[in-house]
Amino acid sequence: MDFGHSARTREYIERVEAFMAAEVLPREQEYLTELRAAEDRWASVPPVIDELKAKARAAGLWNLFLPDTTHGAGLTNVEYAPLAELMGRSPIAPEIFNCNAPDTGNAEVLLHYGSDEQRTRWMEPLLRGEIRSAFCMTEPDVASCDAANMAATATVDGDTVVLNGRKWWSTGIGHPNCRFAIFMGLTDPQAPRHARHSMVLVPLDTPGVRIERMLPVYGYLDEPYGHGEVTFTDVRLPLSTVIAGPGRGFEIAQGRLGPGRIHHCMRLIGLAESALQLACERSLSRTAFGKPLANLGGNRERLARARIAINQARLQVLHAAWLLDTAGAVGAVSELSQVKAAVPAMACDVIDMAIQLHGGAGLSDDFPLAGAMAAARALRLADGPDEVHLGVVARIELRGHARDRKEQVRTP
């Protein structure tokens, strides 16, 4: 394992850092001001976004997440990690570089599993940044961490597929440019456990698709992206909209969620770095009881522990990324679950410490910390809750010990 950056990675880091400093970070406040002043925050996106996207694409800083060299930058997960971390420092940066979830995962699904027609109609405009997408898997009436509980259906009827069910926490569904969703539903309840589900491409203007409401996270609606509750009522589509064919939904989900989980963790490290930076600035500029906050109440130790935690998480993510690159998702199952459980918890701790140092201001929109906490806390549930990932890690760990014990029994 060598976590030293390659020459190509260093070049991309320098270019992304420079673009962030010159173009993205100075325009954040302009974006937020325009968004908050809009009469309907779901109706349109402030023009600064399209302006910056055009500049990023012209600069060759586009689709950096995609290892495919035809459509993306061809970077490995290890090479992409520091770039995603930089993007995580800004709420608008991932979209500027066309590296925003859930579009990244949906694009990878279509690249690896989609038909030529599906790629042409949906993937290519997605990778050009012309449209947005959503992913509809989680359901309100069942524990969706267990896909076997899924109640929504994708029933094959001749040369069509009929969708029925209710989904929620469908991220990106509120975006004015969202044009399609990937829906996961039960196709054959009698099939083997991992061959029961299908994934279907659903244009949002299809009859029977209805966005019921947008869901707040700690009061934040995350406009103009949002997380929606969506109903599908007798939604009838051509069988050609099923990705890779009926019964392959679970296989696709496993392939999609691996890179998606680690991308979230990469960005969260950047978010934690931003929170720590704000905490340090606050602790040095604010005085109480005749001393800077940094010299009160163990705050130096808190800042130090935050630095240690971020660095530990970064190394763990790089290790998981290296395994994903060299051994594939199957060879990195435990490590992907480890980072998915560890990194959001770390980010929550660091952001909470920064909020505490900011006092009441940390709870307001004067600083980005409350919104950052909402985002980090949500990721302890998204793409599988902590408990599921800890269960995976424990199962693999115990399996190894059980095997060792059997070998000891056999040995005279």
N, C-alpha and C positions, 0 to 999 in steps of 0.2 A: 504494500500500500504506500503510495506516495501522494500526499495531499498538496504538494507544491503545484502552483498554477502553471499550466503550459503557457508557451508564448502566445498561442491563440487566445487562451482564456484571459491572460493579462491584458491583451489588446482590447478585448471586449469589455473587461472591467473598466479600463480607462475611458473607453468610448461611452459606456453607459453612465459612468460617474459624471463625465463632462456634460452629457446631455441632460442628466437629472439636475445638475447644478445650474446650467445655463437656461434650460427650457421648462422643466417640469416644476421644480420646487418654487421658483419665483411666480408661477401662474396658479398655484394651488388656491390662494386666497381669492383671486379673480373668479376661479371656477366656483368656489363655495358661495361667494357673494351672489353670483348670477343664479346659481341653483336655488338658494334660499329666497331670492326675490321673485322667483317664477310663480305664477298663479297656480300652475299645475306642474309639479316637479316630475310627473311621469310622462308628460306630453312631448318633451324634447330634451336634448342634451345641450348644455352650454357650448357655443361654437368653439371655445378654446380646445375642446377635446379633439374634434376633427382636425383642427389646425395642427395640434401637436402630433397627432397620429400621422398626418401627411409628412411632417418633418422627420419623425422617427423612421418611417418606411423609406424615405429618400436617403436617410443616413445609413441604411442597411441594418438598423436595429429593430428587426421585425420577426415575429414568430420564433423567437429565440428558444422557446421551450421545446420545439419539435426537432427530434434527432434526424428526421428525414432531410436529406440534402436538397431534394427537389423542391419541397414546399417550405422548409425551415432552414435554420442555421447549421444543422447537422452537429449540434453540440451534444456531448454525453451528459448524463445527469450530474456527474461531478463538475463538469465545465459550466453547466447551467446554474448550479447552486449559488455561487456568489452573485450572479446577475439577478436571480430571483430575490436574493436577500436585499440587494439594492432597491429593487422595485417595491419590496415590502415596506420601505420607509415612507412611501407616499400612497395615499388612498386612490390616486388616479393613475399612477405609473403603470400598473399591470395592463390596463386597457390601452394606454398610449403606445406600448410596445406590442400590442395584440397578444398578450400573454395572460389574459384574465380568465379565471374560472367562471362558469363551467365550460366556456368555449374551448379551452385547451383540452380538457378531457373528451369533449364531444368530437373535436377535430381528430384526436387520436383514434377514437372509436371508428370514425368513418374511414380514416386512412388504413387502418389494419383490418377492418371487418366489412366496410361498406362496398357496395357495388359501384361500377363505373358511373351509373346514372345518379346514385346517391351522392357520390363525391362531387360530380359536376354541379348538381342542383344545390347542395347544401355545404359541403366542405370547402369548395373553392371560394365562394363569396365570404364564408366565415374566415378563411385565412387571408382574404383581402381586407378584412375589417369592415365589410359593407353591411353585415348583419350580425345579430347576436342570437344566442340560443339559451335553452334551459334544459335541465335534467330532472325528470319526474320519477322518483323512486320511492321516497319516504311517504308513508300513509298515516293519517291521524288516528285511525281506529285500531291499529295493531302495532305491536312492537316491531318496527321495521328493521331493527338491527339483525333480526332473523328473517332472511328472505323467504323462508318457508311459510311465514305467516301472511305473506302478501295476499290481499283480498282483491285488488284490482285485476281485471282480466283482459287478455288479448286473445280472443277466440277466433280461430281460423274458420271461415265460412266460404267454402269454394275458393274463388280467386280473390277474396277480400279478407281483411282482419277487422274485427269489431272490438272496440275498446270501451270498457266501463269501469268506473272507479273514481276514487277521490285521492288526490295527492296533495302533500303540502311541503313547505320548506323547499319549494322549487325555485332555486336561486336564479336570478336574472330574468324571471318571467315578466317582471314589470317594465323592463327596458323598452323604450319606444321602438327600438330596432330589433327586438326579439321576434324572429320569424318562425322558429320551429322549436319543438321540444323532443327529447328522446324519452319515451314512455316505456317503463318496464312493467309487464303484467304476466299473470299466470295463464298459460296456454293449455297445458295438459296436466291436471293434478294427479293422474295415474302414472306418469312417466317417472323415471329415476329422479331422485331429489334435485340433482343439478342439471336436469334437462326439461324442467317444467315451465320455465319462463322464457319470454321473448322480449326483445327490445324493438320498438317501432318508432319510426320518424313521423312526427305529427306536425304538419303546418298549423300554426295557431289560428288561422282563419277557417279551419275545418268545422262544419256544423257539429254541435255537441260539445265543443271545447269552451269552457267558461272559467274565467278567473274570478273566483268568489271574493277574495280579499287579499290584501297584502299584510304580512305578519311582522310586527315590530320585535326587535331584539333589545330588551331593556329600554324600550321607547324609541329606538332608532329604526326607521324604515329602510334605510340604506338606499334612498332614491339616487339615481333613477334605475337602479338594478333591482333591488328588492327580492323578497322571498315570499312566494305566493301560495295560496291554497287554490287548487285547480280541480274542477270536476270534468269527467269525461263520460258523456251520456250517449250511448249507441253511436260512437264515433266510428264511422265505416271508412276504411282506407284500402287501397289496392294492396295485395299481398306483397308486392314489390317494395313496400315501405318497411317491411320487417328486415332488420339488419342481420345479415348472414343466414337468415332462415329461421323458422320457428324452433323454439327449444334451446336456443344458444344464449339466452339472456344472462344466465349466471356466469357462463364462461366470459362473456364480454364485460360484465360488471367487474370480475376479478382483474381482468386485463386493464380496465379503465381506472380502477380505484388505486392501484399501486402507485403509478406516477403521480396521480392527483393528490394522494395523501402526502407524498414527500414534497411536492411543490408547495402545498400549504405550509409545511414545516419550514421550508426555505424562506418563504415570505415572512413568516412569524418571527424568525430571527431578526430580520430587518426591522420589524415593528418593535420588537423588544429593544433593539439598539436605539431606535428613536426615543422610546420611553426613557431609557437610561440617560441619553443625552439631555433630555428635558429635566430629568431629576438632578443631574449634576449642575446644570445651569441654575436651576431654582435653589439648590442647596448653597451655592456660592453667592447668589445675588440677594437672597432674602435673609433678613436679620431678625432674631427674636431673643429676648433676654440678654441683649448686648453681644450676641455671637451669631455668626453665620449658621444657617441650619445644618450645614455639613458638620459642625462641631457640637451638635446637640443630640442627645438621646440615642446614641449608637448609630447615627445616620451614616457615618463613614463605613461601618461594618456592613450596613445594608447595601450601600453602593458597591462595596467590594464583592459581596456575595452575589449581587446581580451580575457583575462582570464575569465572575467565575461560572455562574449558571449559564450565561449566554455562550461563553466559549465552549463549555462542555457540550451544550446542545448542538452547536455548530459542528464540532468534531463528530458527534454521533450521527448527525444528518449526512455528513460527508462519507462516513463509513457505510451507511445504508445506501447512499447513492452509488458508491463504488461497487457494492455487492449487486445492486440492481443492474449496473452496467456490465459486470463480469459474470454474474450467475443467473441473471434474469429474475423476474418476480418470484418464481418458485424458490430460488435460492436465497431470497432476501425476505421471506415471509415474516420471520421473527423480528428482524431488524426494522422493517417497515412499521410493524405494530409498535415496536419500542419507541420509535421517534414520534409516532402519532399520539402515543400516550404521554410522552415526556415533554415535547416541545410546547404544545398549547398550555400545559400546566405551568411550565417555566415562564412563558410570556405573560400569563395571568399574574403570576407572583411579581414579576418585574414591573408591570404596568400598575399593579395595586400599590407597590412601594412608591412609584412616581406620583400617583394620585395623592397618597398620604402626604408627601412632601409639598404638594401644591395646595393642600388644605381645600377649602370650599371651591377654589378655582378649578381644581382637578375634576370636580364633579360637573362642571359646566361645559358649555361649548366654546368657551374662550380658549381652551386648549384641546388638543385632539385625543386626550387620554381616555375620556369616558367612552367615546366611540371605539377607540382601540380595545378597551376592555370588552365591550360588547362583541367585537369581532373575534377576539381571542377566546372568549368564553364559549361562543357558539361552536368553535372548532374543537371543543372537547366532546361535542356530540356529532358534528358533521363527519361524514365518511366513516362512521362507526364510533360509538361512544367509548370512553376510556375502558370501561369494564370488558367490552368485547376484545379490545386489543390486548389488555392484560391477560385475559383468558387464553388468547392465542400464544402469547409469550410463555405463560405457565405450562400450557399443554406441551409445547415443543421442548421446554426445559425438562419437564418431568419424563417425557418420552425417552430422552437421552439417558437419564438416571435409571429408568426402569430397564432399559436395554443393558446397561452396565451390570445391574443386579442379576439379570438372567445369565449373563456371561459368567459372572462369579460363581453362580450356582452350578453351572455346567463344568467349570474348571475343577479338577480333583485337587 
